[in-house]
Each structure stands twice: as structure tokens, then as C-alpha cells.
């Protein structure tokens, strides 16, 4: 707190020309030093927003500078948080904001950072000290907590305005028919898998360097105050290594070779295929009063090449996300997959799970592509990927090796990719999209309310249905979607 006191007085003159009126609950503004801290943080946030450097994977909580939310924390706030555990939850909101600022401040030009910096202390240190001071001012009685829980809700990624202007109730009819046909074709692919990679293509297998696991590793039997399993960094790393898939890709050209994105120039993404990596990040599902660990694996391709002048799905950069949702004992509950655009959501549930009647009767029901194959020791999941479209076309387990090995690398590096000036601007714009990856399909599908349908998206910003509202990171996605048809083994 001493650091905040050092710059509190001179801050008034520094911020006099910023035209920022501090916002926040009266209880926070009344906290000693809060006004100057609110002014600093809101001035920084304003500059970050004007420069287009906001990290898109967290939601800034209106009226609570220094706290951010995501769909998991918002759901936990609404379901399990009470005054006794509120401090742990608020600390999690503070940690998310801290992570966001560690990404955003280095993205600002040096001139902006110098203008915002208080005397005698670094800008990062001043913001951190102020954010901590404001966090301490957030009350945890039931009334204050209820207001924070309400403010922490995350808006969905569907535009009500676009749906209204696009006559959504009418335009969804042909879209629903197109989705139905796509689902039927996808099921047929998995019911009758083909070993033919296609014309002038060959299968290439990319896998981790570690041997396949002989036993299933449990997640954890210890939980934190919010119900999440306690995991050491080493244990989490071991789980990622154990469940890492083999990517079996039909290689018909450079566009089928996975790699690591970079910026060729502004809004022109490229891919380094000499870097064989699979990006990974953890997430959480809430499943009948349990928090389940999810392991996410992401690969990228340089493009989805065009199939002709009328191809509305082609464009720069493409990819696949494979997700493993684990029960506490280490058994998978559900496998699922999307492309980074949020498109082509495929589900592979364990035996005994079936769609609820509510889910199956939706105009765009979830797509169960195939049942989960039984676990076998010393095998890995093999994902067969089509040439050009990068659709998943097969899914099985085997013990065979790989042609090439990849490294597991934290997804967070995508948020620090440098631009031409060396600023770590990251891959994703503030709206969550990857600039330059727009697809022509957006001109047809905008009435569905999804901005730039088909463009690549950041985690936490991936709607997975054109009709209705579903998000890949919704922690209740599987609980709302599935029910047990038999006793849980």
C-alpha cells in the first residue's frame, strides 16, 4: 500500500487532462485513495482500448476496475459463492485482471506508457498496487456481493441487433436446413470412415514424443474453496502429456501442415511449419456440482484453400481444437472438437450419455459424431483430419507411432505474438477475432448474430451454434446437453 500512497497526490495533476470520470460503487470510491486509483486504472484502460490492445478472453466488470470475469467465474459466482467464500472468488477475478494487464500494458507504445506512468514508480507497479487497493474495498456482505455477481456476468457473442435486422426467425429456416445436411454428412463420415487420404495426398501422423500411457492418471481428490480440483503445475503437465492426441492428417500440400502462427504484416497472418507444436490450455466444466478439468489441444494450418470461385468457406489460417473433459478419477466424460472459428462442433460422449430431450429438439441440436471408443492401455486417441477442409473424418485409438513429433506449448504464447515493431500484440483483436481471417460466408450468415462467421477466434469467444445460443467455454454446456441413460459406472 505504500506504493499507492507515493503516487496518489501527484496523480491528480497527471490525470487532469484525461477527461476520465472515476466510476465504481460508492463504497469503493469512499475507500482511502480510491479516487486516484480509479482515475489511474480507468485512464490506462481507456488508452488500451483506444490503441486496440484489449485482451479479448476476459470480461472487464463494469464499475469494478481491477476485476475481470469469464464464463466459468461468472457461473461459480451465481451458483456457489456466498459471503464465507466470496474472498476466494473475488481473488480469482483479481487474478484474471492481473493476467490481462500483464498482456495489455506491454502492447502499448512506449510513448503511451510514459505518458501514463506516475512519478517514481513503474506503470505496471502503480496499476497493480491500485488494483489491489480497489480489490480490498470490495465488500463481501450479501448486498454488495449480489451486485458484483450480477456485474460479473459475461455477455454472449451473439448480436441481438443483427438478428433483428436480419429477420432471424425467417432466415434461420434455410440455415437450419443447411445445418441438418451438414450433420447428416458428418455422421456418415464417421459411420463409414475411409482410409483414402484423397487425390495426391498421403497420411502423415504427428504425435507427442512421450510413449502412450499404460494407466489412467487421476485428476485430483483435493479441491479449493470454489470446488475446483487442486493441481500442481507438474501434475497438470503430466495430464496434458497423457491425453495428447495423434493428429493423422491427409497431407495434400503446404496448407495441410501444422505450425505456429505469426504476423507477416498487420492483418496478414502467416504460419511457420518448421515449428511443430500443439498449443494447450486448461478449462473447466461444471457437471452436477463437480468442477471437471478440460484439456484443450490446438493446431493451426496456414489456410483453408479455396475449392473454386464460389467457395465461401476458404480463407487464411485454419485449425482444430480437441478437448478432453475428465472425471476426477481420470476417465474421460466427453471428447469434443471445433475449428477455432467455433464451427463444426463435434461431440464424442462416453457410453451412457445421451442428449436431453430439450437439446435434441433444438432447431440446431448438438452433433454427436460417434461414441467414445473404450480406453485401452498403451494407446492414444488418433484424430484423422481431411486435406484442405481440415474436417475430422475419423476417431479411434491405437498404439502405433508417429511420423513426426510435436511439442506441447502453452496457448498463452498466442497472446504475445509480436507485430512488426516488436510489440507483443498477440494473435487476437479486442473482439476476439484474428484479423485477416475473414470468410465470404459472413455475408450470408450475419443474420444469425455471429460477427464475421468463419473467422478464427480466441478462446472464450467461440459461439458454437448458428441457431440459438451456445458457447464452447460455457461451463454448463455438457450438464445442459447430456443426461445419463444408464447408471454412471
C-alpha positions as CSV (number, residue, x, y, z in Angstrom):
1,X,0.0,0.0,0.0
2,X,2.9,2.3,0.5
3,X,3.5,2.5,-3.3
4,X,-0.1,3.7,-3.8
5,X,0.5,6.5,-1.3
6,X,3.7,7.6,-3.0
7,X,1.9,8.5,-6.3
8,X,-1.6,9.4,-5.0
9,X,-1.0,13.1,-4.7
10,X,0.9,13.8,-7.9
11,X,-1.6,11.7,-9.9
12,X,-4.2,14.4,-9.8
13,X,-2.1,16.7,-12.0
14,X,-1.1,14.0,-14.3
15,X,-4.6,12.9,-15.0
16,X,-6.2,16.3,-15.1
17,X,-6.3,16.3,-18.9
18,X,-7.5,12.7,-19.3
19,X,-11.3,13.6,-19.1
20,X,-11.9,10.3,-17.2
21,X,-14.6,10.5,-14.5
22,X,-13.9,7.7,-12.0
23,X,-16.6,5.0,-11.9
24,X,-17.4,2.4,-9.4
25,X,-19.6,1.6,-6.4
26,X,-19.9,4.4,-3.8
27,X,-18.4,2.0,-1.2
28,X,-15.3,1.6,-3.4
29,X,-15.0,5.4,-4.1
30,X,-15.1,6.1,-0.4
31,X,-12.1,3.9,0.3
32,X,-9.0,5.9,1.2
33,X,-7.0,6.7,-2.0
34,X,-9.7,5.1,-4.2
35,X,-10.5,8.1,-6.4
36,X,-6.9,8.5,-7.6
37,X,-6.6,4.8,-8.1
38,X,-9.8,4.7,-10.1
39,X,-8.6,7.6,-12.2
40,X,-5.3,5.8,-13.0
41,X,-6.8,2.4,-13.9
42,X,-9.6,3.9,-16.0
43,X,-7.1,6.1,-17.8
44,X,-4.9,3.1,-18.6
45,X,-8.0,1.1,-19.7
46,X,-9.1,4.0,-21.9
47,X,-5.7,4.1,-23.6
48,X,-5.5,0.3,-24.0
49,X,-9.0,0.4,-25.6
50,X,-8.2,3.3,-28.0
51,X,-5.0,1.5,-29.1
52,X,-6.9,-1.7,-29.8
53,X,-4.9,-3.7,-27.3
54,X,-7.6,-5.2,-25.0
55,X,-7.1,-8.9,-24.2
56,X,-10.4,-10.4,-25.5
57,X,-10.5,-13.6,-23.4
58,X,-11.7,-11.9,-20.2
59,X,-14.7,-9.6,-19.4
60,X,-14.0,-6.3,-17.7
61,X,-16.6,-6.0,-14.9
62,X,-18.4,-2.6,-15.2
63,X,-17.9,-0.5,-12.2
64,X,-15.1,-2.7,-10.7
65,X,-11.8,-1.7,-12.2
66,X,-9.2,-4.2,-11.3
67,X,-11.6,-7.2,-11.6
68,X,-12.4,-9.3,-14.7
69,X,-14.6,-12.3,-15.2
70,X,-15.1,-15.2,-17.6
71,X,-17.9,-17.6,-18.1
72,X,-16.5,-20.0,-15.5
73,X,-16.1,-17.4,-12.8
74,X,-19.4,-15.9,-13.6
75,X,-21.1,-19.3,-13.2
76,X,-19.3,-20.0,-10.0
77,X,-20.4,-16.6,-8.7
78,X,-24.0,-17.4,-9.4
79,X,-24.0,-21.0,-8.0
80,X,-21.6,-21.4,-5.1
81,X,-20.4,-18.1,-3.8
82,X,-21.6,-16.8,-0.5
83,X,-20.0,-14.3,1.9
84,X,-17.9,-17.1,3.5
85,X,-16.2,-17.9,0.2
86,X,-16.6,-14.6,-1.5
87,X,-13.0,-13.6,-0.8
88,X,-11.6,-16.5,-2.8
89,X,-13.9,-15.8,-5.7
90,X,-13.0,-12.1,-5.8
91,X,-9.3,-13.0,-5.6
92,X,-9.9,-15.2,-8.8
93,X,-11.5,-12.2,-10.5
94,X,-8.5,-10.1,-9.4
95,X,-6.0,-12.8,-10.8
96,X,-7.8,-12.8,-14.1
97,X,-7.5,-9.0,-14.3
98,X,-3.8,-9.2,-13.3
99,X,-3.1,-11.7,-16.1
100,X,-4.9,-9.4,-18.6
101,X,-2.9,-6.4,-17.6
102,X,0.4,-8.3,-17.9
103,X,-0.6,-8.8,-21.5
104,X,-2.1,-5.4,-22.3
105,X,0.5,-3.0,-20.8
106,X,3.5,-4.2,-22.9
107,X,1.3,-3.9,-26.0
108,X,1.1,-0.1,-25.6
109,X,3.7,2.0,-27.4
110,X,6.4,3.3,-25.1
111,X,5.2,6.9,-25.5
112,X,1.8,5.9,-24.1
113,X,3.3,4.1,-21.2
114,X,5.5,7.1,-20.4
115,X,2.5,9.4,-20.5
116,X,0.5,7.3,-18.1
117,X,3.3,6.5,-15.7
118,X,3.2,8.2,-12.3
119,X,6.4,9.7,-10.9
120,X,8.8,7.4,-9.1
121,X,7.2,4.1,-9.9
122,X,6.7,1.9,-13.0
123,X,3.3,1.9,-14.6
124,X,2.8,-1.8,-14.1
125,X,3.6,-1.5,-10.4
126,X,1.3,1.5,-10.0
127,X,-1.6,-0.3,-11.7
128,X,-1.0,-3.4,-9.6
129,X,-0.9,-1.5,-6.4
130,X,-4.1,0.4,-7.3
131,X,-5.9,-2.7,-8.4
132,X,-5.1,-4.4,-5.1
133,X,-6.2,-1.3,-3.2
134,X,-9.6,-1.3,-5.0
135,X,-10.0,-5.0,-4.5
136,X,-9.6,-4.5,-0.8
137,X,-12.5,-2.0,-1.0
138,X,-15.0,-4.5,-2.5
139,X,-17.3,-5.6,0.3
140,X,-18.4,-9.2,0.8
141,X,-21.7,-8.7,2.6
142,X,-24.7,-10.2,0.8
143,X,-25.9,-7.0,-0.8
144,X,-22.6,-6.0,-2.2
145,X,-21.8,-9.5,-3.3
146,X,-25.1,-9.8,-5.2
147,X,-24.3,-6.6,-7.1
148,X,-20.8,-7.9,-8.0
149,X,-22.2,-11.3,-9.1
150,X,-24.7,-9.5,-11.3
151,X,-22.0,-7.3,-12.8
152,X,-19.6,-10.3,-13.4
153,X,-22.0,-11.9,-15.9
154,X,-20.3,-12.3,-19.3
155,X,-22.3,-11.1,-22.4
156,X,-22.8,-13.7,-25.1
157,X,-21.2,-13.4,-28.5
158,X,-24.4,-13.1,-30.4
159,X,-25.8,-9.7,-31.6
160,X,-29.5,-9.2,-31.0
161,X,-29.3,-6.2,-33.3
162,X,-28.0,-8.3,-36.2
163,X,-30.7,-10.9,-35.6
164,X,-33.4,-8.3,-35.5
165,X,-32.2,-6.6,-38.7
166,X,-31.6,-9.9,-40.4
167,X,-35.2,-11.2,-39.7
168,X,-33.7,-14.1,-37.7
169,X,-37.0,-16.0,-37.3
170,X,-37.2,-16.3,-41.1
171,X,-33.5,-16.6,-42.1
172,X,-32.9,-19.3,-39.6
173,X,-35.1,-21.7,-41.7
174,X,-32.7,-22.2,-44.6
175,X,-29.7,-22.1,-42.2
176,X,-31.4,-24.9,-40.1
177,X,-31.8,-27.0,-43.3
178,X,-28.1,-26.4,-44.2
179,X,-27.0,-27.5,-40.6
180,X,-29.2,-30.6,-40.9
181,X,-27.5,-31.7,-44.1
182,X,-24.0,-31.0,-42.6
183,X,-24.9,-33.1,-39.6
184,X,-26.0,-36.0,-41.8
185,X,-22.9,-35.8,-43.9
186,X,-20.7,-35.7,-40.8
187,X,-22.4,-38.8,-39.2
188,X,-22.0,-40.7,-42.5
189,X,-18.2,-39.9,-42.5
190,X,-17.8,-41.4,-39.0
191,X,-20.1,-44.4,-39.7
192,X,-18.2,-45.3,-42.8
193,X,-14.7,-44.0,-42.3
194,X,-12.4,-44.1,-45.3
195,X,-8.7,-44.9,-45.3
196,X,-8.2,-43.0,-48.6
197,X,-6.5,-39.7,-47.9
198,X,-7.6,-38.3,-51.3
199,X,-6.0,-37.5,-54.6
200,X,-2.3,-36.7,-54.4
201,X,-2.4,-36.8,-50.6
202,X,-0.8,-39.1,-48.0
203,X,-1.4,-39.7,-44.4
204,X,1.1,-38.1,-42.0
205,X,1.0,-38.7,-38.3
206,X,2.0,-36.1,-35.8
207,X,2.2,-37.2,-32.2
208,X,3.9,-36.3,-28.8
209,X,7.3,-37.6,-28.1
210,X,6.2,-39.5,-25.0
211,X,5.0,-43.1,-25.2
212,X,1.3,-43.7,-24.8
213,X,0.1,-44.1,-21.2
214,X,-0.2,-47.6,-19.6
215,X,-2.6,-46.4,-16.9
216,X,-5.1,-43.6,-16.4
217,X,-3.9,-40.9,-14.2
218,X,-6.5,-39.4,-11.7
219,X,-7.1,-35.7,-11.8
220,X,-7.2,-34.9,-8.0
221,X,-9.1,-35.7,-4.9
222,X,-8.4,-32.3,-3.3
223,X,-10.5,-29.2,-4.1
224,X,-10.2,-25.5,-3.5
225,X,-12.8,-23.3,-1.9
226,X,-14.6,-22.9,-5.2
227,X,-14.8,-26.6,-5.9
228,X,-12.0,-26.8,-8.4
229,X,-9.5,-29.7,-8.2
230,X,-6.1,-28.6,-6.8
231,X,-3.4,-29.4,-9.3
232,X,0.3,-28.8,-9.3
233,X,1.9,-27.5,-12.5
234,X,3.7,-30.8,-12.8
235,X,0.5,-32.9,-12.4
236,X,-1.3,-30.7,-15.0
237,X,1.6,-31.1,-17.4
238,X,1.5,-34.8,-17.0
239,X,-2.2,-35.0,-17.7
240,X,-1.7,-32.9,-20.9
241,X,1.1,-35.3,-21.9
242,X,-1.0,-38.4,-21.2
243,X,-4.1,-37.3,-23.2
244,X,-2.3,-35.7,-26.1
245,X,-3.7,-36.9,-29.4
246,X,-2.1,-38.1,-32.5
247,X,-3.1,-35.9,-35.5
248,X,-3.3,-38.1,-38.6
249,X,-3.5,-35.6,-41.4
250,X,-4.1,-36.2,-45.1
251,X,-1.2,-34.1,-46.5
252,X,-2.0,-32.7,-49.9
253,X,0.1,-29.6,-49.7
254,X,1.6,-26.9,-47.5
255,X,-1.9,-25.9,-46.3
256,X,-2.2,-29.3,-44.5
257,X,1.0,-29.0,-42.5
258,X,0.5,-27.7,-38.9
259,X,2.6,-24.9,-37.5
260,X,2.8,-21.8,-35.4
261,X,1.1,-18.5,-36.3
262,X,3.0,-15.2,-36.7
263,X,2.3,-11.8,-38.2
264,X,3.7,-11.3,-41.7
265,X,2.3,-7.7,-41.6
266,X,-0.7,-6.1,-40.0
267,X,-3.8,-8.2,-40.6
268,X,-1.8,-10.7,-42.6
269,X,-1.2,-13.9,-40.5
270,X,1.4,-16.5,-41.5
271,X,2.4,-19.9,-40.3
272,X,5.8,-21.3,-39.5
273,X,5.6,-25.0,-40.4
274,X,9.1,-25.7,-39.1
275,X,7.8,-25.3,-35.6
276,X,5.7,-28.4,-34.9
277,X,3.7,-27.5,-31.8
278,X,0.3,-28.2,-30.3
279,X,-0.9,-25.3,-28.2
280,X,-2.6,-26.3,-24.9
281,X,-4.7,-24.7,-22.2
282,X,-6.9,-25.9,-19.3
283,X,-10.5,-25.0,-18.8
284,X,-13.3,-26.2,-16.5
285,X,-16.8,-27.7,-16.9
286,X,-19.4,-27.7,-14.1
287,X,-21.0,-31.1,-14.0
288,X,-23.7,-31.8,-11.3
289,X,-21.9,-30.0,-8.5
290,X,-18.4,-31.0,-9.7
291,X,-15.8,-28.9,-11.5
292,X,-14.2,-31.1,-14.2
293,X,-10.8,-30.4,-15.7
294,X,-10.8,-29.9,-19.5
295,X,-7.6,-30.3,-21.6
296,X,-7.6,-28.3,-24.8
297,X,-5.2,-29.1,-27.7
298,X,-5.0,-26.6,-30.7
299,X,-3.2,-27.0,-34.0
300,X,-3.1,-24.4,-36.8
301,X,-2.9,-24.5,-40.6
302,X,-1.8,-21.7,-42.9
303,X,-5.2,-21.6,-44.7
304,X,-8.3,-23.4,-45.8
305,X,-7.6,-23.3,-49.5
306,X,-10.3,-22.3,-52.0
307,X,-12.1,-25.1,-53.9
308,X,-13.3,-22.6,-56.6
309,X,-14.7,-19.1,-57.1
310,X,-17.9,-20.0,-55.2
311,X,-16.2,-21.4,-52.1
312,X,-17.4,-19.2,-49.2
313,X,-15.5,-21.2,-46.5
314,X,-11.9,-20.6,-47.7
315,X,-9.6,-18.1,-46.1
316,X,-6.2,-17.6,-44.4
317,X,-5.4,-19.5,-41.2
318,X,-7.4,-22.6,-40.1
319,X,-7.1,-25.0,-37.3
320,X,-8.6,-27.6,-35.0
321,X,-9.3,-27.7,-31.2
322,X,-9.6,-31.1,-29.5
323,X,-10.9,-31.0,-25.9
324,X,-10.8,-33.8,-23.3
325,X,-13.2,-33.4,-20.3
326,X,-12.0,-35.6,-17.4
327,X,-13.9,-37.0,-14.4
328,X,-12.0,-36.8,-11.1
329,X,-10.7,-40.4,-11.5
330,X,-9.1,-39.5,-14.8
331,X,-11.7,-41.2,-17.1
332,X,-12.9,-39.0,-20.0
333,X,-16.6,-37.9,-19.8
334,X,-16.7,-36.3,-23.2
335,X,-14.4,-35.6,-26.1
336,X,-15.3,-32.7,-28.4
337,X,-13.9,-30.6,-31.1
338,X,-14.3,-27.4,-33.0
339,X,-12.3,-25.3,-35.5
340,X,-11.1,-22.1,-34.0
341,X,-13.9,-20.2,-35.6
342,X,-16.3,-22.1,-33.3
343,X,-17.6,-24.0,-36.3
344,X,-18.2,-27.8,-36.7
345,X,-18.7,-28.7,-33.1
346,X,-18.5,-32.5,-32.8
347,X,-19.2,-34.5,-29.7
348,X,-17.9,-37.9,-28.7
349,X,-19.5,-38.8,-25.3
350,X,-18.7,-41.8,-23.1
351,X,-21.2,-44.7,-23.1
352,X,-24.3,-44.0,-21.0
353,X,-24.6,-40.3,-22.0
354,X,-27.3,-39.2,-24.3
355,X,-28.8,-35.9,-25.3
356,X,-31.6,-34.5,-23.2
357,X,-34.9,-34.1,-24.9
358,X,-34.5,-30.3,-24.7
359,X,-31.1,-30.5,-26.5
360,X,-32.2,-33.0,-29.2
361,X,-35.3,-31.0,-30.1
362,X,-33.5,-27.7,-30.7
363,X,-33.5,-26.3,-34.3
364,X,-29.7,-26.8,-34.2
365,X,-29.2,-29.8,-31.9
366,X,-25.7,-30.8,-30.7
367,X,-24.0,-33.2,-33.1
368,X,-22.8,-36.5,-31.6
369,X,-20.5,-37.6,-34.4
370,X,-19.6,-41.0,-32.8
371,X,-19.4,-42.7,-29.4
372,X,-16.2,-42.6,-27.4
373,X,-14.1,-45.7,-28.1
374,X,-13.2,-47.7,-24.9
375,X,-9.9,-46.8,-23.3
376,X,-7.0,-49.2,-23.8
377,X,-3.6,-49.1,-22.2
378,X,-0.6,-48.1,-24.2
379,X,-2.8,-46.4,-26.9
380,X,-3.5,-42.8,-27.9
381,X,-6.5,-41.2,-29.5
382,X,-5.9,-40.8,-33.2
383,X,-7.7,-37.9,-35.0
384,X,-8.0,-38.4,-38.7
385,X,-8.0,-35.0,-40.5
386,X,-9.1,-34.3,-44.1
387,X,-7.0,-32.5,-46.6
388,X,-7.9,-28.9,-47.4
389,X,-11.1,-28.7,-45.3
390,X,-9.4,-30.0,-42.1
391,X,-12.6,-31.7,-41.1
392,X,-12.3,-34.5,-38.6
393,X,-13.2,-37.7,-40.5
394,X,-12.2,-40.4,-38.1
395,X,-11.5,-41.1,-34.5
396,X,-10.0,-44.2,-32.9
397,X,-7.3,-45.5,-30.6
398,X,-4.2,-47.3,-31.5
399,X,-0.6,-48.0,-30.3
400,X,1.2,-47.1,-33.5
401,X,3.9,-44.4,-33.5
402,X,4.1,-41.1,-35.4
403,X,5.9,-39.9,-38.5
404,X,6.8,-36.6,-36.7
405,X,6.7,-35.4,-33.2
406,X,5.3,-32.1,-31.9
407,X,5.9,-30.1,-28.7
408,X,3.2,-29.1,-26.3
409,X,3.3,-25.3,-25.9
410,X,1.1,-23.0,-23.8
411,X,-1.7,-21.3,-25.7
412,X,-0.7,-18.1,-23.8
413,X,2.2,-17.6,-26.3
414,X,-0.5,-16.7,-28.9
415,X,-1.4,-13.7,-26.8
416,X,2.2,-12.4,-27.1
417,X,3.0,-12.8,-30.8
418,X,4.9,-9.6,-31.8
419,X,4.0,-7.3,-34.6
420,X,6.4,-5.7,-37.0
421,X,7.5,-3.2,-34.3
422,X,8.2,-5.9,-31.7
423,X,5.1,-5.1,-29.6
424,X,3.6,-8.3,-28.2
425,X,0.1,-7.6,-29.7
426,X,-0.9,-11.2,-29.8
427,X,-2.9,-13.0,-32.4
428,X,-6.4,-11.8,-31.4
429,X,-8.0,-8.4,-31.8
430,X,-10.1,-7.0,-28.9
431,X,-13.3,-8.5,-30.4
432,X,-11.7,-11.9,-30.2
433,X,-11.2,-12.3,-34.0
434,X,-7.9,-12.9,-35.8
435,X,-7.6,-10.0,-38.3
436,X,-7.3,-11.1,-41.9
437,X,-9.1,-14.4,-41.5
438,X,-12.5,-13.3,-42.6
439,X,-14.5,-15.7,-44.8
440,X,-17.1,-14.8,-47.5
441,X,-19.7,-16.8,-45.6
442,X,-20.1,-13.9,-43.2
443,X,-22.1,-12.1,-45.9
444,X,-24.7,-14.9,-45.8
445,X,-24.7,-15.8,-42.1
446,X,-24.7,-12.4,-40.4
447,X,-28.4,-12.6,-39.6
448,X,-27.5,-15.4,-37.2
449,X,-25.9,-12.7,-35.0
450,X,-22.3,-14.0,-35.1
451,X,-19.8,-11.4,-36.1
452,X,-17.7,-12.5,-39.1
453,X,-18.8,-16.1,-39.2
454,X,-16.0,-18.4,-40.1
455,X,-13.1,-16.1,-38.9
456,X,-10.7,-17.5,-36.4
457,X,-11.4,-16.7,-32.8
458,X,-9.8,-16.6,-29.4
459,X,-10.7,-18.9,-26.5
460,X,-13.6,-17.6,-24.6
461,X,-15.1,-16.0,-27.7
462,X,-16.3,-19.0,-29.7
463,X,-20.0,-19.4,-30.3
464,X,-20.7,-23.0,-31.5
465,X,-24.3,-22.8,-32.9
466,X,-25.8,-20.6,-35.5
467,X,-29.3,-21.1,-34.2
468,X,-29.9,-20.5,-30.5
469,X,-27.0,-19.5,-28.3
470,X,-24.2,-21.9,-27.3
471,X,-20.6,-21.2,-26.4
472,X,-17.6,-23.6,-26.3
473,X,-16.5,-22.2,-22.9
474,X,-19.9,-22.4,-21.3
475,X,-19.1,-24.4,-18.1
476,X,-22.7,-25.8,-18.1
477,X,-22.6,-26.8,-21.7
478,X,-22.5,-30.6,-21.0
479,X,-24.7,-30.5,-18.0
480,X,-27.4,-28.8,-20.0
481,X,-26.8,-31.1,-23.0
482,X,-26.5,-34.6,-21.6
483,X,-28.2,-36.9,-19.3
484,X,-27.2,-40.4,-18.1
485,X,-29.2,-43.1,-19.8
486,X,-27.7,-45.8,-17.5
487,X,-26.1,-45.8,-14.1
488,X,-22.8,-43.9,-14.0
489,X,-20.2,-46.6,-13.9
